[in-house]
């Protein structure tokens, strides 16, 4: 079939990435922490970018000086990083509570 690279689907391996993801969802604490780190880094970078772009857009509309525009864009970046940090802290607290419950 088109989905598999071998003739017999039952004898084919899913590959290391899929096996790792399947194992991560089964509950190994190390993999849950790794998934949380990946999620947090991605989320924080996204919020940093959105904060910087939002602050930059507001700065371009409201201010004329380069220093004022830079300051507002920096403030937006700081707000984005702060939001990302807060959400990461919350996610790690949930992982810690789930590990303590077991």
C-alpha positions, 0 to 999 in steps of 0.5 A: 500500500502507499502508506508503508515502505515494505510489503507487509504492514505488520512487519514494518517498524513505525520508525524511531520518531513515531515509537518515541511519541507513542512511548511519550504518551504512555507516561514516562516522566522523562519524555513528558518533561522533554515534551513540556520543554519543547512546547514551552520553548516553541510557545515562548518564541512565538509569544516573543515574536508576536509581542515584538511585532505588536509593539513594533506596529504600535510604535510605528503608528504612535511614535516618530523617534527611533528611541521611542519606537525601540522602547515600545517594541522592547516592551512588547518583546518583554511582555511576550517573554513574560507571558511565555514564561508564565505559561511554561511555569504553569505547564511544569507545575502541572507535570510536577503535580501529575508526577506526584499523584502517581 
